[in-house]
Amino acid sequence: MLKIGHEVIRPGKRLGDAEVTIPIPEELETVPGIPLNNREVDWYAREYPLESMNVSERASRDWANTLRDQHSEMREIRKEHEKLNRSLIMACRLTSDLEPTAEPTGEDITDLIKDKARELGFLEVGITAFDHRYTFTSKKDVMTYYPHVICLAYEQDFEPTQTIPSVDAEIVHSSTYRTEGAAALELGNFIRSHGYHAQVTGSGDSPGPYIPMFVEAGLGQLGACGYLLTPHEGNRCRLVSVTTDAVVTYDKPVDYGIHAFCQVCQVCVNRCPGRALMRDKIWWRGLEKNKLYFKRCRPVMARYLGCGVCMKTCPIQKYGLQNVMEHYAETGQVLGKGTHDLEGYTLEGKGYFGPGELPVFDRGFFNMPHGNEYEWSFESFKEKAKAAGGEISDELMQEFKQEMANHLSRDTTDHLSMMDQDADYI
């Protein structure tokens, strides 16, 4: 039995459930939250501000959606999701300017907000300061962000998630975003009824990377997979937030033992079909983390039903942090590691891959457009001109002009895509 360094006590999974106690072995203790250097975070935010991959990597997003649309079921799922989600996003954007519907009492309403959030079905809720350093450039002047951020995580159903990658998993993925978006709008109404502003960021329409603020609010820690790992369901949840000027009390970051545990576990790293996850942590934009190789991740997501193998194979997602830590404390082993129950998955057209087995792709598999749509059109134009011996024909010029006109007619800050909504931006 390993020595327990500390215990984490969290509210039960649902409102009214008993609290859970999670033992953290001493050898897994690190620091609460995310190791970071604030001076570096400040510098990167100022000199190299963040931008959504839906903007900076629009060319590969469009390419990926084209591939996904070749799968008839996936095409219909994406079209249906974007149709249904658009009205939610528009409603969320309007909340920036909505006025409170009552006079404020001046009392701290933290507990009221948290109870209401749990009543609405949110799995985790915490509150911290809204950190403008993580705001996408394209979002900075779009809406008013109030000083406090309510961080919310909504559970994605267990059974369909275990079929990743699959059509059923993509259906529950998109439906969870819509469900939590509607619930967040209801929470915003509740806050305004107590006399305060509440701006809902919108599911799939985030102002920037959520995870640093969610970690600061105590909802979990950053996993090796690039997702937030929450205590009850690991990365099997979807995130949304509400900014407000209500009188609230901030939560604190927690050491759940996840930083050290992920370095021991490595299941998601070992099982990633595209080998897109880093085994060792690096410092990136002022944070210490396992960085994602985007160019090895997106081609797999595009071709294999959204992938998500890093979610499916996380033991915390499968068994919960309490069970995982208790097992580790008793045996020194990662619960489920090396078993088909945790590690097995099937890729459409490739077959089943059990522990220790990975698909093989040729080099061309990972070729994809890069940059935004304007950059890629120009690169393509140059390559075609080069192939023609440097001659720029009227036909080639007209094709290029038409492509640029098509790009200009579209909303390049569109965040309604099913892809990238939890991407590893930082």
N, C-alpha and C positions, 0 to 999 in steps of 0.2 A: 504494500500500500504506500503510495507516494505521499509525501508531506503536503498538506493543504496550506497554501500561502494566505489566501483570503476567500471569503464567500461573497457572492453577488446575490442580492435579494431583489427580485423583479416581480411586478404585478403578474397575476395569472394571465393565461392566454385570452380570456374573455372577461368582460366586466362582471364582477361578482365571484370570479374564480379565486381560489386560495393563492397566496404568494408562492413563488418557487424559489428555492435556494440552490444556487449553482456553485459547486466547489471548484476553485481554481488552484491546481497544483502549483507549488512554489516554483518549480522549474519552468512553468509557462508564464510566470508573471513578467510583465514588461512595464509599460506606462499606460495610463488612461488615454483614450482617444487615439490620435495618430501622431507619431513622432514628426515634428515639423520645425522648420526654422522660419520664424515670422518675417525676418528681414528678407529672406529669399522669396517667400510668398509675395511680399509687398513689391519687390523688384520685378518679378515676373508679371504680376498683375498690372504694373505700370508700363513696363517696356514691351511685354508680349502678352497683351490681354487675350483672354480665352474667347474662342468662337465655337459655336456648335458645329459638329461634323456635318449636319444637314446643310450648312453653308460652306464651310471650308473644304469638305469632301463631297460636295453635291454630285460631282461627276460619277463617283463610285456608287453613291446612293441610287442614282437614276439607273445605272448599269445593273445594280443588284436587284432593284425592283423589276427591271425588264426580265431578268432571269427567273425571278420568283413568279412572274406573271405567266411564264410558260407552263407552270403547274396549275391546271385549271382550278383545283380547289383552293390553292393558296391565293390565286388571283381574286377569287370571289371573297375570300376571307378579308384580304387587304382592302378591297373596294368597300365592303360592308362596314369594316371598322372605321375607315376614314370618313365614310358618310355619316355614321352615327356619332363618331368622336368630334367631328367638326363643330356641331352645335354646342357640345360641352365646352370645347376650347373657346369658342366665341363668348359663351356665357361667363366663363372664367375671366376672360380679358376685360369684360365689362365691370367686374367687381372692383377694379382699381378705382373707379370713380363713384361707386355707390356710397351714399351717406348712411350713417347709423339710423336706426328706426326708433331709438329711445335715448334718453339722457343717461350718461354714465354716472355711476354712484361713486366712482373713485376707488372701489374695493378691488383687491386682487381676485381675479376670476380664473386663476390657473386651474384649480380643481374642477370648476364648472366646465371649462374647456376640455379637460382630459376625460372627464366622465362622459361628456357628450360625444367626444370622438370615439370612445370605446363603445358607447351605445350605438353609434352609426356603423360599427363593425371593424374599426381600425384595430389592428393587432398591436401596434406600438405607437406611442405618442410622446414627444418631448419638446421642449421649448428652449431656444437660445437666441443669440443676436443674429440678425440677417447680415451675412458677410458679403459686402459688395465686391470683394476681390474675386469672387467666383461667378460674377455676372457675365454672360456672353456679351460681346460688343454689340451685336445686333439687337440685344434686348435692353440695353441701358436706357434708352430714351423712349421705350414703348409704353411702359407702365410705371406707376408709383409703387415702390416697394417700402413697406412700413418697417419700423426698426426691429421688430421681433418676428421670428419665424417659428411657426408651429410645424414640426416635422412629423409626418404621418406615414406609416407603413401598413399596407393592406395585404392580407394573406392571399396567395394564389393557391387554388385547390390542389390537394395532394395528388390524387389519382392521375389526372391527365398530365401533370408535370412529370410523373415517373415514366411517361411514354416518350419523352424527349429523345430525339427530334421527331416530331410528328405533327400532323394536321390538328389533332385534338389539343396538343400542347399550345399551338399557335392560337387556336380559338380561345383557350382559357387565358392566355397571355393578354390578348387584346380586350377580352371582356372584363378582365380584372382592372385594366386601366380605366375603362368606362365606368365601372362600378365605383371605384375609388374617387373618380372625378366628380360623379354625382354626389357622393357622400361629402366630399370636401366643400362643394357648393352649399350643402345643407349646413355644414359647420360654420361657413362664412355668414350665412343668415342668422345663425344662433349668436355669433359674436356681435353682429350689428344690432341684434335685439337687446343687447346689454349695453349699447351706447358707444361702440367702438367700430373703427374701420376694420375691414377684413378683405384682403386681396388674395384670391385663390390663384395659384400659379398655373393650374391646369395640367391634367394628366397628359404627358407627351408634349408639353409646351413649357418646359421648365425655363427659368431665367438663367440657369447655369448648372454646373455639377452639384447635385444635392449632397453627396456623401460626406464632405467635410463638416457641413452643418449638422447632419444627422448624427455623426459621431460625436460632435461637440454636445449635442442634446442627449447623449447617453443611450441612443437606440441600438448601438452595436459598434462593430469595428470593421475596418476595411480588410477584406479577405484577399487571399492570393489570386482569386479569380477576377478581382477588380470590382466586385459587388460589395454592398454593405451586407455583413453577416449579422442578423438579429438573433437574440437569444432563443426565441421560440421556434422560428422557422428558417434560420440561416438566410440564404439569398432567395428563398421562395416567397418573395413578397414584392410588391410594386410600391413606388414612392410618389408622394405628392406633398405639397406644403401650402401653408397659408401665412401670409405676412399680416401683421396687425399692430395697432398702437394701443392695444388693451393693456391694462395693468397686470403684469404677469411676473412670475418668478422663474428664473432660468434653471434648467437642469445642468448636471455636470457630466463630463465624459467619464466612461467606466473602463477599467481594465478587465475585459472578459477572457483574457488569456489567448485571444485569437491570433495576435501577431506571431507569437512563438508556436502556437499549435499548427498554424498553416505551414510553417517551415518544417515541422515534423511530418505532417499529413501528406501534402503534395499530391493528393489524389487528382484534383482538378488539373493540375499541371501535367501529370503523367497521362491523363486520359484525353486531353484536348486533341481532337482529330487534326487540327491545323498546326499543332505545336506553337500556339500563339501566346502561351503564358510563360512568364519568366520564373525560373526556379528560385533565384536569389533576389533579394530586395535591392533597389537602387534609390538614390535621391533624385526626385523629379519635380521641378517647379517648387522646391522647398519642402516636399513631403517624402518620407521614406515609404516605399511601397514595392509590390511586385507589379511591374509594368506590363501592359498588354501590347503585343505586336498586332496593331490594327490591320496591317496588310496581309497577315496570315489568318486573321479572324473573319474579316468580312467575306472573302470568297467562299468559306465554308458555310457561313450563315446564309449567303445568297443561294447556294446550290442545294443545301440540305435542310429545308423546312425551318429555317431560323436557328438551327443548331441548338444551343443551350446546354450542351453536355457538361459544361462547367457548373451549371446549376444542379442538374440531375445527380452528379457524382459527388456533391458536397455532403459529407456525413452529417453536418449540422442541419442542412435542409431535410435530410432523410429521417434523422433520429432525434433532433433537438439538442441544444447545447448542454442541457442538464444531463441527459443520458450519455452524451459523448464525453463530457468531463468526468462523470462518475466512473465510466468504463476506463478512461485513461488513468485516473487516479488509482484504480484497483489493479490494472494490468500493465500499464505503461504502453498500451497499444491503441491504435486508432480504430474506433468501432466501425466495422464493415469493410475496412481496407483489405483488398485482395479478394473480395467476394463478388460473385456475379450479381448478387442482390443490389450492391451499391454501384459497381463499376461497369456493368454491362450496358451496351446500347447498340442500336441498329441504325445504319445509314441506308436510306432508300437506294437500291441499286448496287450497294456495296456489300451488304450482309451484316451479320452480327459480329461484334467485337467484345470479347470478354477481357478480364484482367490481363494486362501485359500485351494485349493485341491492339494494333493501331492500323488505320487505313493508309494506303500508299497513294500519293498523287503525283502526277508528272509535273515538271517545272512550270509548264504553261497554265496549270490549274490556278496559280496565284496571280496571274497577270490580270490587271484591272485598270480602269481609268483612275487618274489621281488629280487632286486639286478640285477647285470649283468648276462649274460647267464652262465658264469663259476660258479659264486656263487650259482645260482639256481640249476644247474646240480649237484653240490656237495651236496647241501641240500637234493635234491631228492634222491641222492645215499645213503645218511645217513639214510633217512627215510625208504627206501626199505630194507636196511641192518637191521635196527632196527625191522622192521616188520617180517623179516626172522629169528628173534631171535639172531641177531648179526652175522649171518653167511654170509660171502661174497663169493658167488658162482662165478665160472668162467664166467657163463652167465651174471651175474650182472656186473662183472668187465669189460667184453667185451662191454656191453651196455654203461657203463660210458666212456670207452676209445673212443668209436665211437662218442658219443656226443661231447666230448672235441675236437676231431679231426674235426668234422663238424664246431664247433665254430671257431677254429683256421683258417679254410679255408675261413671265411667270413670277410668282412670289418666291424670291430666293431665301426668305427667312421662314419658309413653311416648315413647321415642326410636327406635321400631322402623320408622318410616316411611322409605321410600326417598328421600324428599325432604329437603332441608336438611342432609344429613350432612356436606357440605363448605361450608355456607353462609357468607356473608360477615358474620359476627357482629360483628366488631370495628369 
